[in-house]
Amino acid sequence: MHKISWLVAALGLLAASTAFAQGYPKAWMLTLTADQLAMVCTGAALGGGIYGVMGFAYGVVISLFIHHAFAAPDVVFIIVGGSLIMNLALLPRFWREIRWRGAAPYLLGAAPGLPLGLWLLANLDPQAIRIFVGVLIIAYGLYALRQQSREPLRFTAARGRAIDGLVGFAGGAIGGVSGLGPIVPGVWFGLRGMSKIEQRSLAQPFALVFFGAMAATLLATGKVGPQALEGLVVATPLMLGAAFLGLRGFERLNTSTFQRAVIALAILGAVLLLARQWQA
């Protein structure tokens, strides 16, 4: 039954994204160069596979390939749109495990955090902010690695919800600045001693809201060009196919290995962010 729902979701999302692109004001014709096609296809396949296993980091992986092939706003939309589509497509797999009440503090915290991050990016030096965020995430990841061999962080119910809300706020703000928002709660779930299923059950709704808000913001600003739409349409079938294959890897991972991989990808994403700011 789950396989049928995954297939229906994937086909529906692919059809919707294709129809959206074909509804673009001009007659829709593929304008991507051979290099752009090669980069977006490779990145989508590898990024989708990693996302299927981990539940995040699609943007970290695909950006390695498309960063120099597309304009910066197009890169952002391809990442955000692809992440949103995969979250929706994989939702049937984790629907029964999702704890909306448990996710509420993170979502409530992210609600003011995301617009703050976008405001900071628009009004302060973007390079300085991203360097600060990159260093912060690396320190956060190293702290999480150090804590892995120790007891999980424990709080009273009320204090735990308050801290979870602050983590959601940080995730929203950092996401607005760098697009790495889901990394923050993703690492935090492991610090709280959650199993891999519990982590995915909270990461899924957070990412849905985060990437949904980002996609709506990008579309509302009118900065989404035809090449961004083309890149997303081309990437969609590859990333979805790879994501469903990646789910098999998720099922085989134990929680300890899963958490180490989450931390490693968080640090990798921050290192790449710093490297790009250094190049700039």
BAGU-332824 format. One record per residue (C-alpha): residue in one letter; x, y, z; residue number from 0. Coordinates in Angstrom, 3 decimals. Layout:
BEGIN
NODE  code        c1        c2        c3  pos
NODE     A         X         Y         Z  NUM
...
! end
This chain:
BEGIN
NODE  code        c1        c2        c3  pos
NODE     M     0.000     0.000     0.000    0
NODE     H     2.845     2.359     0.855    1
NODE     K     4.495     1.677    -2.501    2
NODE     I     1.302     2.606    -4.344    3
NODE     S     0.946     5.865    -2.408    4
NODE     W     4.597     6.744    -3.094    5
NODE     L     4.114     6.125    -6.811    6
NODE     V     0.924     8.186    -6.946    7
NODE     A     2.591    11.044    -5.073    8
NODE     A     5.647    10.975    -7.317    9
NODE     L     3.653    10.923   -10.551   10
NODE     G     1.324    13.637    -9.320   11
NODE     L     4.169    15.912    -8.308   12
NODE     L     5.975    15.354   -11.585   13
NODE     A     2.833    16.147   -13.568   14
NODE     A     2.173    19.263   -11.485   15
NODE     S     5.690    20.622   -11.863   16
NODE     T     5.668    19.948   -15.608   17
NODE     A     2.284    21.627   -16.023   18
NODE     F     3.508    24.610   -14.030   19
NODE     A     6.528    25.004   -16.255   20
NODE     Q     4.458    24.585   -19.410   21
NODE     G     2.137    27.291   -18.154   22
NODE     Y     4.967    29.795   -18.165   23
NODE     P     3.920    32.843   -20.238   24
NODE     K     6.115    31.943   -23.229   25
NODE     A     5.913    28.765   -25.268   26
NODE     W     7.919    26.342   -23.175   27
NODE     M    11.072    25.125   -24.879   28
NODE     L    14.137    23.686   -23.223   29
NODE     T    16.863    26.342   -23.189   30
NODE     L    19.338    24.677   -20.818   31
NODE     T    22.811    24.071   -22.209   32
NODE     A    24.388    20.611   -22.319   33
NODE     D    26.561    21.520   -19.313   34
NODE     Q    23.547    22.693   -17.330   35
NODE     L    21.632    19.504   -18.160   36
NODE     A    24.577    17.330   -17.133   37
NODE     M    25.061    19.198   -13.853   38
NODE     V    21.411    19.312   -12.828   39
NODE     C    20.811    15.639   -13.726   40
NODE     T    23.881    14.418   -11.850   41
NODE     G    23.176    16.603    -8.836   42
NODE     A    19.491    15.648    -8.721   43
NODE     A    20.233    11.911    -8.837   44
NODE     L    22.911    12.033    -6.115   45
NODE     G    21.093    14.602    -3.993   46
NODE     G    17.818    12.701    -4.213   47
NODE     G    19.528     9.513    -3.071   48
NODE     I    21.089    11.265    -0.064   49
NODE     Y    17.758    12.873     0.773   50
NODE     G    16.010     9.490     0.680   51
NODE     V    18.503     8.114     3.201   52
NODE     M    18.842    11.140     5.478   53
NODE     G    15.697    13.236     5.038   54
NODE     F    17.651    16.388     4.217   55
NODE     A    20.895    17.612     2.546   56
NODE     Y    19.490    17.566    -1.006   57
NODE     G    20.565    21.189    -1.388   58
NODE     V    24.047    20.506    -0.013   59
NODE     V    24.647    17.811    -2.655   60
NODE     I    22.994    19.281    -5.765   61
NODE     S    24.572    22.693    -5.149   62
NODE     L    27.994    21.080    -5.648   63
NODE     F    27.023    20.558    -9.288   64
NODE     I    24.730    23.437   -10.237   65
NODE     H    26.431    26.264    -8.336   66
NODE     H    28.628    27.247   -11.294   67
NODE     A    26.139    26.266   -14.023   68
NODE     F    23.124    28.402   -13.017   69
NODE     A    22.579    31.944   -11.772   70
NODE     A    22.409    32.205    -7.962   71
NODE     P    18.609    32.849    -7.778   72
NODE     D    18.000    29.851   -10.074   73
NODE     V    20.163    27.635    -7.849   74
NODE     V    18.120    28.641    -4.806   75
NODE     F    14.796    27.873    -6.490   76
NODE     I    15.954    24.511    -7.882   77
NODE     I    17.074    23.506    -4.373   78
NODE     V    14.006    24.823    -2.564   79
NODE     G    11.525    23.515    -5.142   80
NODE     G    13.194    20.109    -5.298   81
NODE     S    13.327    19.770    -1.516   82
NODE     L     9.639    20.663    -1.234   83
NODE     I     8.630    18.171    -3.924   84
NODE     M    10.581    15.339    -2.286   85
NODE     N     9.156    16.134     1.141   86
NODE     L     5.656    15.891    -0.280   87
NODE     A     6.429    12.728    -2.233   88
NODE     L     7.901    10.900     0.768   89
NODE     L     5.182    12.078     3.140   90
NODE     P     3.102     8.863     2.743   91
NODE     R     6.030     6.794     4.065   92
NODE     F     6.241     8.764     7.344   93
NODE     W     2.652     9.967     7.674   94
NODE     R     1.751     7.576    10.507   95
NODE     E     4.907     8.431    12.453   96
NODE     I     4.653    12.216    12.140   97
NODE     R     3.985    13.881    15.498   98
NODE     W     2.450    17.231    14.645   99
NODE     R     2.168    18.187    18.316  100
NODE     G     5.844    17.409    18.856  101
NODE     A     6.762    19.409    15.752  102
NODE     A     4.677    22.428    16.832  103
NODE     P     7.404    24.179    18.930  104
NODE     Y     9.864    23.963    16.019  105
NODE     L     7.307    25.272    13.538  106
NODE     L     6.187    28.107    15.823  107
NODE     G     9.804    29.092    16.352  108
NODE     A    10.623    28.978    12.644  109
NODE     A     7.658    31.234    11.775  110
NODE     P     9.378    34.454    12.961  111
NODE     G    12.891    33.077    12.375  112
NODE     L    12.623    32.703     8.599  113
NODE     P    11.521    36.290     7.827  114
NODE     L    14.209    37.562    10.215  115
NODE     G    16.843    35.605     8.302  116
NODE     L    15.593    36.950     4.979  117
NODE     W    15.619    40.492     6.383  118
NODE     L    19.184    40.099     7.661  119
NODE     L    20.298    38.813     4.282  120
NODE     A    18.702    41.774     2.495  121
NODE     N    19.904    44.497     4.877  122
NODE     L    23.320    43.407     6.164  123
NODE     D    26.500    42.211     4.467  124
NODE     P    25.458    38.788     3.064  125
NODE     Q    29.024    37.480     2.934  126
NODE     A    29.765    38.330     6.577  127
NODE     I    26.470    36.812     7.736  128
NODE     R    27.035    33.572     5.843  129
NODE     I    30.587    33.252     7.155  130
NODE     F    29.258    33.655    10.703  131
NODE     V    26.528    31.056    10.060  132
NODE     G    29.016    28.613     8.524  133
NODE     V    31.367    28.849    11.529  134
NODE     L    28.407    28.510    13.904  135
NODE     I    27.115    25.337    12.215  136
NODE     I    30.597    23.747    12.198  137
NODE     A    30.950    24.436    15.940  138
NODE     Y    27.428    23.062    16.486  139
NODE     G    28.268    19.904    14.535  140
NODE     L    31.536    19.335    16.420  141
NODE     Y    29.687    19.756    19.711  142
NODE     A    27.106    17.198    18.581  143
NODE     L    29.868    14.719    17.669  144
NODE     R    31.378    15.175    21.136  145
NODE     Q    27.985    14.557    22.753  146
NODE     Q    27.299    11.333    20.862  147
NODE     S    29.049     9.174    23.415  148
NODE     R    27.252    10.899    26.292  149
NODE     E    23.765    10.827    27.707  150
NODE     P    21.074    12.596    25.617  151
NODE     L    20.033    16.074    26.697  152
NODE     R    17.048    15.912    29.075  153
NODE     F    14.671    18.712    30.054  154
NODE     T    11.364    19.107    31.824  155
NODE     A     8.372    19.153    29.471  156
NODE     A     7.835    22.935    29.621  157
NODE     R    11.529    23.795    29.370  158
NODE     G    12.008    21.286    26.565  159
NODE     R     9.239    22.874    24.475  160
NODE     A    10.723    26.332    25.029  161
NODE     I    14.194    25.196    23.936  162
NODE     D    12.734    23.320    20.962  163
NODE     G    11.047    26.578    19.946  164
NODE     L    14.388    28.399    20.116  165
NODE     V    15.953    25.660    17.958  166
NODE     G    13.139    26.121    15.435  167
NODE     F    13.710    29.882    15.501  168
NODE     A    17.434    29.376    14.859  169
NODE     G    16.649    26.962    12.042  170
NODE     G    14.301    29.463    10.415  171
NODE     A    16.748    32.372    10.724  172
NODE     I    19.721    30.367     9.485  173
NODE     G    17.584    28.991     6.671  174
NODE     G    16.655    32.502     5.561  175
NODE     V    20.324    33.478     5.467  176
NODE     S    21.854    30.338     3.986  177
NODE     G    19.176    27.774     3.070  178
NODE     L    20.619    25.353     5.666  179
NODE     G    17.691    25.736     8.085  180
NODE     P    16.645    22.044     8.445  181
NODE     I    20.213    21.183     9.510  182
NODE     V    19.748    22.923    12.876  183
NODE     P    16.796    20.884    14.197  184
NODE     G    18.141    17.812    12.369  185
NODE     V    21.245    17.730    14.571  186
NODE     W    19.222    18.720    17.649  187
NODE     F    16.937    15.689    17.349  188
NODE     G    19.961    13.448    17.795  189
NODE     L    21.161    15.422    20.813  190
NODE     R    17.773    14.758    22.405  191
NODE     G    18.334    11.009    21.986  192
NODE     M    15.592    10.362    19.417  193
NODE     S    15.523     7.272    17.214  194
NODE     K    15.943     7.682    13.453  195
NODE     I    12.162     7.268    12.952  196
NODE     E    11.413     9.904    15.592  197
NODE     Q    13.896    12.240    13.928  198
NODE     R    12.291    11.826    10.511  199
NODE     S     8.822    12.232    12.029  200
NODE     L     9.809    15.737    13.195  201
NODE     A    12.121    16.691    10.333  202
NODE     Q     9.423    15.994     7.735  203
NODE     P     6.862    18.619     8.887  204
NODE     F     9.593    21.171     9.653  205
NODE     A    11.055    20.843     6.160  206
NODE     L     7.604    20.969     4.553  207
NODE     V     6.774    24.279     6.220  208
NODE     F    10.268    25.720     5.748  209
NODE     F    10.629    24.900     2.058  210
NODE     G     6.972    25.701     1.378  211
NODE     A     7.443    29.183     2.819  212
NODE     M    10.711    29.651     0.917  213
NODE     A     9.137    28.566    -2.383  214
NODE     A     6.156    30.888    -1.870  215
NODE     T     8.500    33.782    -1.064  216
NODE     L    10.617    33.196    -4.167  217
NODE     L     7.569    32.946    -6.423  218
NODE     A     6.006    36.051    -4.862  219
NODE     T     9.119    38.133    -5.562  220
NODE     G     8.915    37.304    -9.266  221
NODE     K    12.609    36.333    -9.372  222
NODE     V    12.002    32.794   -10.639  223
NODE     G    13.213    32.690   -14.236  224
NODE     P    12.550    30.130   -16.975  225
NODE     Q    15.862    28.338   -16.458  226
NODE     A    15.027    27.773   -12.788  227
NODE     L    11.722    26.181   -13.808  228
NODE     E    13.394    24.097   -16.493  229
NODE     G    16.052    22.932   -14.063  230
NODE     L    13.418    21.878   -11.532  231
NODE     V    11.344    20.006   -14.121  232
NODE     V    14.400    18.156   -15.440  233
NODE     A    15.552    17.325   -11.899  234
NODE     T    12.170    16.090   -10.608  235
NODE     P    11.951    12.530   -12.040  236
NODE     L    15.620    11.823   -11.274  237
NODE     M    15.563    13.083    -7.710  238
NODE     L    12.282    11.309    -6.917  239
NODE     G    13.492     8.005    -8.313  240
NODE     A    16.749     8.296    -6.378  241
NODE     A    14.929     9.350    -3.188  242
NODE     F    12.721     6.252    -3.205  243
NODE     L    15.791     4.081    -3.716  244
NODE     G    17.515     5.969    -0.895  245
NODE     L    14.704     5.032     1.472  246
NODE     R    16.023     1.456     1.357  247
NODE     G    19.284     2.716     2.804  248
NODE     F    17.386     4.572     5.539  249
NODE     E    15.611     1.381     6.557  250
NODE     R    18.970    -0.397     6.981  251
NODE     L    20.793     2.286     9.002  252
NODE     N    20.894     2.051    12.775  253
NODE     T    20.187     5.218    14.760  254
NODE     S    23.812     5.831    15.783  255
NODE     T    25.093     5.666    12.197  256
NODE     F    22.168     7.775    11.022  257
NODE     Q    22.967    10.516    13.530  258
NODE     R    26.685    10.557    12.668  259
NODE     A    25.745    10.948     8.997  260
NODE     V    23.384    13.839     9.848  261
NODE     I    26.178    15.649    11.704  262
NODE     A    28.716    14.982     8.941  263
NODE     L    26.352    16.403     6.302  264
NODE     A    25.650    19.437     8.478  265
NODE     I    29.384    20.155     8.765  266
NODE     L    29.860    19.544     5.026  267
NODE     G    27.088    22.019     4.207  268
NODE     A    28.703    24.671     6.428  269
NODE     V    32.158    24.068     4.934  270
NODE     L    30.754    24.484     1.419  271
NODE     L    29.003    27.679     2.483  272
NODE     L    32.301    29.071     3.803  273
NODE     A    34.168    28.001     0.662  274
NODE     R    31.701    29.878    -1.550  275
NODE     Q    31.977    33.021     0.549  276
NODE     W    35.770    32.772     0.321  277
NODE     Q    35.534    32.512    -3.477  278
NODE     A    33.215    35.527    -3.568  279
! end
